[in-house]
Amino acid sequence: MKTFKLHNNIQIPAVGFGTYKIQEGQECIDAVKFALKHNYRHIDTAAVYENEKSVGIAIRESAVPREELFITTKVWNTERGYEKTLKAFDASMERLGLEYLDLYLIHWPANTKQFSNAAELNAETWRALETLYMNGKIRAIGVSNFLVHHLEELFKTATIKPMINQIEYHPGYTQADTVEFCKQHNILVEAWSPLGRGRVLENPLLVELAGKYNASTGAICLQFALQQGIIVLPKSTNEERIIANNSIDFTLSDEDIKKINNMTETGFSGLQPDNVDF
Ligand SMILES: NC(=O)c1ccc[n+]([C@@H]2O[C@H](COP(=O)([O-])OP(=O)(O)OC[C@H]3O[C@@H](n4cnc5c(N)ncnc54)[C@H](OP(=O)(O)O)[C@@H]3O)[C@@H](O)[C@H]2O)c1
Protein backbone atom coordinates (compact mmCIF):
# COMPACT_ATOMS: atom_id res chain seq x y z
CA MET A 1 0.00 0.00 0.00
CA LYS A 2 1.39 3.38 -1.01
CA THR A 3 1.72 5.85 1.86
CA PHE A 4 2.94 9.42 2.27
CA LYS A 5 4.49 10.93 5.41
CA LEU A 6 3.03 13.90 7.31
CA HIS A 7 5.32 16.49 8.90
CA ASN A 8 4.81 14.86 12.31
CA ASN A 9 6.13 11.57 10.83
CA ILE A 10 2.74 9.83 10.69
CA GLN A 11 2.20 7.66 7.61
CA ILE A 12 -1.01 8.21 5.65
CA PRO A 13 -2.33 5.85 2.95
CA ALA A 14 -2.16 7.69 -0.37
CA VAL A 15 -5.57 6.47 -1.54
CA GLY A 16 -8.48 7.17 0.79
CA PHE A 17 -12.12 6.21 0.37
CA GLY A 18 -14.39 9.26 -0.06
CA THR A 19 -17.84 9.03 1.49
CA TYR A 20 -19.60 12.28 0.56
CA LYS A 21 -23.17 11.54 -0.62
CA ILE A 22 -23.01 7.93 0.54
CA GLN A 23 -26.25 7.44 2.46
CA GLU A 24 -26.12 6.80 6.20
CA GLY A 25 -27.33 3.23 6.86
CA GLN A 26 -26.85 0.12 4.78
CA GLU A 27 -25.50 1.90 1.69
CA CYS A 28 -22.63 3.44 3.66
CA ILE A 29 -21.98 0.37 5.81
CA ASP A 30 -21.78 -1.86 2.71
CA ALA A 31 -19.59 0.56 0.73
CA VAL A 32 -17.08 1.12 3.54
CA LYS A 33 -16.94 -2.59 4.40
CA PHE A 34 -16.38 -3.43 0.74
CA ALA A 35 -13.62 -0.82 0.52
CA LEU A 36 -11.93 -2.19 3.65
CA LYS A 37 -12.18 -5.73 2.24
CA HIS A 38 -10.40 -4.45 -0.87
CA ASN A 39 -7.44 -2.98 0.96
CA TYR A 40 -8.48 0.61 1.55
CA ARG A 41 -7.16 1.62 4.97
CA HIS A 42 -8.04 5.31 4.82
CA ILE A 43 -11.63 6.57 5.08
CA ASP A 44 -12.68 10.20 4.65
CA THR A 45 -15.93 11.32 6.26
CA ALA A 46 -17.27 14.55 7.81
CA ALA A 47 -19.91 15.51 10.35
CA VAL A 48 -21.92 17.19 7.58
CA TYR A 49 -22.05 13.98 5.49
CA GLU A 50 -24.26 12.51 8.24
CA ASN A 51 -22.76 9.06 7.80
CA GLU A 52 -20.17 8.89 10.61
CA LYS A 53 -22.28 6.36 12.48
CA SER A 54 -22.32 4.00 9.50
CA VAL A 55 -18.58 4.47 8.95
CA GLY A 56 -18.06 3.41 12.59
CA ILE A 57 -20.29 0.34 12.19
CA ALA A 58 -18.46 -0.69 9.01
CA ILE A 59 -15.09 -0.35 10.77
CA ARG A 60 -16.22 -2.56 13.65
CA GLU A 61 -17.88 -5.15 11.40
CA SER A 62 -14.84 -5.33 9.12
CA ALA A 63 -12.62 -6.39 12.04
CA VAL A 64 -9.57 -4.68 10.49
CA PRO A 65 -7.25 -3.85 13.43
CA ARG A 66 -7.78 -0.22 14.44
CA GLU A 67 -4.08 0.59 14.19
CA GLU A 68 -4.12 -0.31 10.47
CA LEU A 69 -6.78 2.31 9.75
CA PHE A 70 -6.55 6.01 9.02
CA ILE A 71 -9.88 7.73 9.74
CA THR A 72 -10.61 11.37 8.94
CA THR A 73 -13.56 13.52 9.91
CA LYS A 74 -14.17 17.28 9.80
CA VAL A 75 -15.70 20.01 11.91
CA TRP A 76 -18.61 21.65 10.08
CA ASN A 77 -19.01 25.39 9.52
CA THR A 78 -21.74 25.91 12.11
CA GLU A 79 -19.44 24.56 14.85
CA ARG A 80 -16.49 26.93 14.44
CA GLY A 81 -14.90 28.49 17.52
CA TYR A 82 -12.91 26.96 20.39
CA GLU A 83 -15.62 25.52 22.67
CA LYS A 84 -18.01 24.55 19.89
CA THR A 85 -15.29 22.70 18.02
CA LEU A 86 -14.32 20.70 21.11
CA LYS A 87 -17.97 19.69 21.50
CA ALA A 88 -18.34 18.89 17.79
CA PHE A 89 -15.29 16.64 18.04
CA ASP A 90 -16.79 14.69 20.94
CA ALA A 91 -20.06 14.29 19.04
CA SER A 92 -18.23 12.98 15.96
CA MET A 93 -16.25 10.51 18.07
CA GLU A 94 -19.44 9.32 19.72
CA ARG A 95 -21.05 8.71 16.32
CA LEU A 96 -17.94 7.00 14.95
CA GLY A 97 -17.51 4.96 18.12
CA LEU A 98 -13.75 5.46 18.08
CA GLU A 99 -11.27 5.98 20.92
CA TYR A 100 -9.00 8.23 18.88
CA LEU A 101 -9.08 9.85 15.45
CA ASP A 102 -6.31 9.87 12.84
CA LEU A 103 -7.08 13.22 11.21
CA TYR A 104 -9.44 16.09 12.09
CA LEU A 105 -9.93 18.90 9.60
CA ILE A 106 -11.54 22.34 9.62
CA HIS A 107 -13.97 21.69 6.75
CA TRP A 108 -14.03 25.25 5.33
CA PRO A 109 -12.39 28.49 6.42
CA ALA A 110 -14.77 31.16 7.68
CA ASN A 111 -14.75 33.86 4.98
CA THR A 112 -14.92 37.63 5.33
CA LYS A 113 -18.00 37.74 3.11
CA GLN A 114 -19.97 36.13 5.94
CA PHE A 115 -17.96 36.92 9.08
CA SER A 116 -16.36 40.21 10.07
CA ASN A 117 -14.21 38.19 12.51
CA ALA A 118 -13.34 35.40 10.03
CA ALA A 119 -9.62 35.31 10.86
CA GLU A 120 -10.28 35.15 14.60
CA LEU A 121 -12.89 32.42 14.10
CA ASN A 122 -10.46 30.32 12.08
CA ALA A 123 -7.72 30.88 14.66
CA GLU A 124 -10.00 29.79 17.52
CA THR A 125 -11.19 26.71 15.65
CA TRP A 126 -7.58 25.82 14.95
CA ARG A 127 -6.66 26.32 18.62
CA ALA A 128 -9.28 23.68 19.51
CA LEU A 129 -7.71 21.24 17.05
CA GLU A 130 -4.29 21.95 18.59
CA THR A 131 -5.69 21.21 22.07
CA LEU A 132 -7.18 17.90 20.91
CA TYR A 133 -3.91 17.00 19.20
CA MET A 134 -1.81 17.87 22.25
CA ASN A 135 -4.18 15.80 24.41
CA GLY A 136 -3.51 12.77 22.20
CA LYS A 137 -7.03 12.42 20.84
CA ILE A 138 -6.00 12.95 17.22
CA ARG A 139 -2.86 11.74 15.42
CA ALA A 140 -2.86 14.61 12.90
CA ILE A 141 -4.71 17.88 12.34
CA GLY A 142 -5.34 19.90 9.24
CA VAL A 143 -7.55 22.17 7.23
CA SER A 144 -9.67 21.93 4.11
CA ASN A 145 -10.40 24.48 1.41
CA PHE A 146 -7.81 26.90 2.82
CA LEU A 147 -6.28 29.17 0.18
CA VAL A 148 -2.83 30.73 0.58
CA HIS A 149 -4.17 33.82 2.33
CA HIS A 150 -6.17 31.72 4.84
CA LEU A 151 -3.03 29.72 5.67
CA GLU A 152 -0.88 32.85 6.00
CA GLU A 153 -3.44 34.31 8.38
CA LEU A 154 -3.60 31.07 10.40
CA PHE A 155 0.19 30.95 10.74
CA LYS A 156 0.07 34.23 12.71
CA THR A 157 -1.48 32.47 15.72
CA ALA A 158 -0.93 28.74 15.16
CA THR A 159 1.59 26.92 17.32
CA ILE A 160 1.34 23.80 15.14
CA LYS A 161 1.21 24.01 11.36
CA PRO A 162 -1.53 22.00 9.64
CA MET A 163 -0.30 18.62 8.41
CA ILE A 164 -2.90 18.46 5.62
CA ASN A 165 -4.87 20.79 3.37
CA GLN A 166 -7.76 19.00 1.62
CA ILE A 167 -8.75 20.95 -1.51
CA GLU A 168 -10.58 20.47 -4.78
CA TYR A 169 -8.01 19.02 -7.14
CA HIS A 170 -8.40 17.21 -10.45
CA PRO A 171 -7.30 17.59 -14.06
CA GLY A 172 -8.61 20.97 -15.16
CA TYR A 173 -8.57 22.42 -11.65
CA THR A 174 -5.23 22.04 -9.90
CA GLN A 175 -4.94 25.18 -7.73
CA ALA A 176 -1.20 25.44 -8.43
CA ASP A 177 -0.56 28.41 -6.11
CA THR A 178 -2.13 26.69 -3.08
CA VAL A 179 -0.40 23.38 -3.85
CA GLU A 180 2.98 25.11 -4.21
CA PHE A 181 2.51 27.03 -0.95
CA CYS A 182 1.59 23.81 0.88
CA LYS A 183 4.67 22.04 -0.51
CA GLN A 184 6.89 24.88 0.71
CA HIS A 185 5.38 24.54 4.20
CA ASN A 186 5.44 20.75 4.34
CA ILE A 187 1.64 20.53 4.33
CA LEU A 188 0.44 17.48 2.43
CA VAL A 189 -2.33 18.14 -0.09
CA GLU A 190 -5.37 15.87 -0.32
CA ALA A 191 -7.46 15.98 -3.50
CA TRP A 192 -11.20 16.15 -3.00
CA SER A 193 -13.25 15.32 -6.08
CA PRO A 194 -10.11 13.77 -7.64
CA LEU A 195 -12.36 12.58 -10.50
CA GLY A 196 -13.99 15.98 -10.78
CA ARG A 197 -17.12 14.16 -9.59
CA GLY A 198 -17.31 12.75 -13.11
CA ARG A 199 -17.24 16.14 -14.84
CA VAL A 200 -13.81 15.71 -16.42
CA LEU A 201 -13.94 12.05 -17.42
CA GLU A 202 -14.80 12.73 -21.04
CA ASN A 203 -12.12 15.33 -21.58
CA PRO A 204 -10.40 14.52 -24.93
CA LEU A 205 -6.84 14.64 -23.51
CA LEU A 206 -7.76 12.30 -20.65
CA VAL A 207 -9.56 9.94 -23.03
CA GLU A 208 -6.48 9.92 -25.30
CA LEU A 209 -4.18 9.16 -22.34
CA ALA A 210 -6.53 6.43 -21.14
CA GLY A 211 -6.07 4.76 -24.55
CA LYS A 212 -2.30 5.21 -24.42
CA TYR A 213 -1.93 3.65 -20.93
CA ASN A 214 -4.72 1.09 -21.40
CA ALA A 215 -6.44 2.54 -18.32
CA SER A 216 -9.72 4.29 -17.50
CA THR A 217 -9.93 8.09 -17.49
CA GLY A 218 -10.65 7.82 -13.76
CA ALA A 219 -7.34 6.03 -13.23
CA ILE A 220 -5.54 8.74 -15.23
CA CYS A 221 -7.00 11.40 -12.90
CA LEU A 222 -5.99 9.51 -9.75
CA GLN A 223 -2.49 8.63 -10.93
CA PHE A 224 -1.94 12.23 -12.05
CA ALA A 225 -2.42 13.38 -8.43
CA LEU A 226 -0.61 10.47 -6.76
CA GLN A 227 2.54 10.88 -8.88
CA GLN A 228 2.76 14.48 -7.69
CA GLY A 229 2.59 13.47 -4.02
CA ILE A 230 -1.08 14.33 -3.61
CA ILE A 231 -3.46 12.05 -1.72
CA VAL A 232 -6.67 11.05 -3.54
CA LEU A 233 -10.07 10.37 -1.97
CA PRO A 234 -12.20 8.80 -4.74
CA LYS A 235 -15.82 8.09 -3.78
CA SER A 236 -17.74 5.19 -5.26
CA THR A 237 -20.56 2.87 -4.31
CA ASN A 238 -19.92 0.66 -7.33
CA GLU A 239 -17.92 -2.46 -6.47
CA GLU A 240 -15.88 -2.55 -9.69
CA ARG A 241 -14.95 1.10 -9.38
CA ILE A 242 -14.13 0.82 -5.66
CA ILE A 243 -11.63 -1.91 -6.53
CA ALA A 244 -10.30 -0.16 -9.64
CA ASN A 245 -9.68 3.15 -7.85
CA ASN A 246 -7.29 1.41 -5.44
CA SER A 247 -5.47 -0.83 -7.92
CA ILE A 248 -3.66 1.51 -10.26
CA ASP A 249 -0.40 0.11 -11.62
CA PHE A 250 0.98 2.33 -14.37
CA THR A 251 3.19 5.42 -14.40
CA LEU A 252 2.44 8.54 -16.40
CA SER A 253 5.38 10.07 -18.24
CA ASP A 254 6.58 13.49 -17.05
CA GLU A 255 5.50 14.87 -20.40
CA ASP A 256 1.93 13.60 -19.95
CA ILE A 257 1.75 15.00 -16.40
CA LYS A 258 2.82 18.33 -17.86
CA LYS A 259 0.12 18.10 -20.54
CA ILE A 260 -2.56 17.50 -17.89
CA ASN A 261 -1.20 20.35 -15.78
CA ASN A 262 -1.49 22.61 -18.82
CA MET A 263 -5.14 21.76 -19.53
CA THR A 264 -7.45 24.75 -19.66
CA GLU A 265 -9.67 25.08 -16.60
CA THR A 266 -12.51 22.57 -16.65
CA GLY A 267 -14.75 20.76 -14.20
CA PHE A 268 -14.48 23.32 -11.36
CA SER A 269 -17.23 22.76 -8.78
CA GLY A 270 -17.73 26.52 -8.44
CA LEU A 271 -17.07 26.35 -4.70
CA GLN A 272 -14.61 29.21 -4.13
CA PRO A 273 -13.80 29.36 -0.40
CA ASP A 274 -13.94 33.18 -0.30
CA ASN A 275 -17.41 33.21 -1.84
CA VAL A 276 -19.31 30.21 -0.50
CA ASP A 277 -22.36 31.14 1.55
CA PHE A 278 -22.49 28.09 3.82
N1 LIG B 1 -13.35 18.86 2.02
C1 LIG B 1 -14.32 19.12 1.19
O1 LIG B 1 -14.86 20.24 1.14
C2 LIG B 1 -14.80 18.05 0.26
C3 LIG B 1 -15.67 18.38 -0.79
C4 LIG B 1 -16.08 17.35 -1.64
C5 LIG B 1 -15.61 16.06 -1.44
N2 LIG B 1 -14.78 15.76 -0.39
C6 LIG B 1 -14.27 14.38 -0.15
O2 LIG B 1 -13.67 13.90 -1.35
C7 LIG B 1 -14.33 12.70 -1.74
C8 LIG B 1 -14.34 12.56 -3.25
O3 LIG B 1 -14.98 13.64 -3.88
P1 LIG B 1 -16.41 13.53 -4.60
O4 LIG B 1 -17.19 12.49 -3.92
O5 LIG B 1 -16.95 14.89 -4.68
O6 LIG B 1 -16.09 13.14 -6.09
P2 LIG B 1 -15.15 12.11 -6.90
O7 LIG B 1 -14.56 11.09 -6.02
O8 LIG B 1 -14.25 12.94 -7.75
O9 LIG B 1 -16.21 11.47 -7.88
C9 LIG B 1 -17.22 10.61 -7.43
C10 LIG B 1 -18.12 10.30 -8.60
O10 LIG B 1 -17.40 9.60 -9.61
C11 LIG B 1 -17.95 8.29 -9.81
N3 LIG B 1 -16.79 7.39 -9.92
C12 LIG B 1 -16.05 6.85 -8.93
N4 LIG B 1 -15.03 6.15 -9.43
C13 LIG B 1 -15.09 6.25 -10.77
C14 LIG B 1 -14.30 5.75 -11.83
N5 LIG B 1 -13.21 5.00 -11.62
N6 LIG B 1 -14.68 6.05 -13.11
C15 LIG B 1 -15.77 6.80 -13.33
N7 LIG B 1 -16.56 7.31 -12.37
C16 LIG B 1 -16.22 7.04 -11.10
C17 LIG B 1 -18.82 8.02 -8.61
O11 LIG B 1 -19.96 7.27 -8.96
P3 LIG B 1 -20.20 5.75 -8.39
O12 LIG B 1 -20.39 5.90 -6.90
O13 LIG B 1 -21.41 5.31 -9.10
O14 LIG B 1 -18.96 4.98 -8.76
C18 LIG B 1 -19.28 9.43 -8.21
O15 LIG B 1 -20.38 9.82 -9.00
C19 LIG B 1 -15.72 12.85 -1.13
O16 LIG B 1 -16.46 11.65 -1.13
C20 LIG B 1 -15.38 13.40 0.22
O17 LIG B 1 -14.90 12.37 1.06
C21 LIG B 1 -14.38 16.75 0.46
The ligand as a MOL file (V3000), in Angstrom:
LIG
                    3D

  0  0  0     0  0            999 V3000
M  V30 BEGIN CTAB
M  V30 COUNTS 48 52 0 0 0
M  V30 BEGIN ATOM
M  V30 1 N -13.3490 18.8580 2.0190 0
M  V30 2 C -14.3220 19.1200 1.1870 0
M  V30 3 O -14.8570 20.2400 1.1400 0
M  V30 4 C -14.8040 18.0530 0.2600 0
M  V30 5 C -15.6700 18.3770 -0.7920 0
M  V30 6 C -16.0810 17.3510 -1.6420 0
M  V30 7 C -15.6090 16.0600 -1.4380 0
M  V30 8 N -14.7830 15.7560 -0.3920 0 CHG=1
M  V30 9 C -14.2720 14.3790 -0.1490 0
M  V30 10 O -13.6660 13.9030 -1.3450 0
M  V30 11 C -14.3290 12.7030 -1.7430 0
M  V30 12 C -14.3370 12.5580 -3.2530 0
M  V30 13 O -14.9830 13.6360 -3.8810 0
M  V30 14 P -16.4090 13.5260 -4.5980 0
M  V30 15 O -17.1940 12.4880 -3.9190 0
M  V30 16 O -16.9470 14.8880 -4.6800 0 CHG=-1
M  V30 17 O -16.0850 13.1380 -6.0850 0
M  V30 18 P -15.1460 12.1140 -6.8990 0
M  V30 19 O -14.5640 11.0890 -6.0190 0
M  V30 20 O -14.2480 12.9440 -7.7490 0
M  V30 21 O -16.2140 11.4720 -7.8790 0
M  V30 22 C -17.2180 10.6130 -7.4250 0
M  V30 23 C -18.1210 10.3000 -8.6020 0
M  V30 24 O -17.3960 9.6050 -9.6140 0
M  V30 25 C -17.9480 8.2860 -9.8050 0
M  V30 26 N -16.7900 7.3890 -9.9200 0
M  V30 27 C -16.0510 6.8510 -8.9310 0
M  V30 28 N -15.0250 6.1520 -9.4260 0
M  V30 29 C -15.0920 6.2480 -10.7680 0
M  V30 30 C -14.3000 5.7470 -11.8330 0
M  V30 31 N -13.2140 4.9990 -11.6200 0
M  V30 32 N -14.6820 6.0470 -13.1110 0
M  V30 33 C -15.7710 6.7990 -13.3350 0
M  V30 34 N -16.5650 7.3130 -12.3740 0
M  V30 35 C -16.2240 7.0390 -11.0990 0
M  V30 36 C -18.8230 8.0220 -8.6140 0
M  V30 37 O -19.9580 7.2680 -8.9600 0
M  V30 38 P -20.2000 5.7510 -8.3860 0
M  V30 39 O -20.3950 5.9000 -6.9040 0
M  V30 40 O -21.4140 5.3120 -9.1010 0
M  V30 41 O -18.9610 4.9820 -8.7550 0
M  V30 42 C -19.2780 9.4300 -8.2080 0
M  V30 43 O -20.3790 9.8180 -9.0010 0
M  V30 44 C -15.7230 12.8490 -1.1260 0
M  V30 45 O -16.4560 11.6460 -1.1320 0
M  V30 46 C -15.3800 13.4000 0.2250 0
M  V30 47 O -14.9030 12.3660 1.0640 0
M  V30 48 C -14.3780 16.7530 0.4560 0
M  V30 END ATOM
M  V30 BEGIN BOND
M  V30 1 1 1 2
M  V30 2 2 2 3
M  V30 3 1 2 4
M  V30 4 1 4 5
M  V30 5 2 4 48
M  V30 6 2 5 6
M  V30 7 1 6 7
M  V30 8 2 7 8
M  V30 9 1 8 9
M  V30 10 1 8 48
M  V30 11 1 9 10
M  V30 12 1 9 46
M  V30 13 1 10 11
M  V30 14 1 11 12
M  V30 15 1 11 44
M  V30 16 1 12 13
M  V30 17 1 13 14
M  V30 18 2 14 15
M  V30 19 1 14 16
M  V30 20 1 14 17
M  V30 21 1 17 18
M  V30 22 2 18 19
M  V30 23 1 18 20
M  V30 24 1 18 21
M  V30 25 1 21 22
M  V30 26 1 22 23
M  V30 27 1 23 24
M  V30 28 1 23 42
M  V30 29 1 24 25
M  V30 30 1 25 26
M  V30 31 1 25 36
M  V30 32 1 26 27
M  V30 33 1 26 35
M  V30 34 2 27 28
M  V30 35 1 28 29
M  V30 36 1 29 30
M  V30 37 2 29 35
M  V30 38 1 30 31
M  V30 39 2 30 32
M  V30 40 1 32 33
M  V30 41 2 33 34
M  V30 42 1 34 35
M  V30 43 1 36 37
M  V30 44 1 36 42
M  V30 45 1 37 38
M  V30 46 2 38 39
M  V30 47 1 38 40
M  V30 48 1 38 41
M  V30 49 1 42 43
M  V30 50 1 44 45
M  V30 51 1 44 46
M  V30 52 1 46 47
M  V30 END BOND
M  V30 END CTAB
M  END
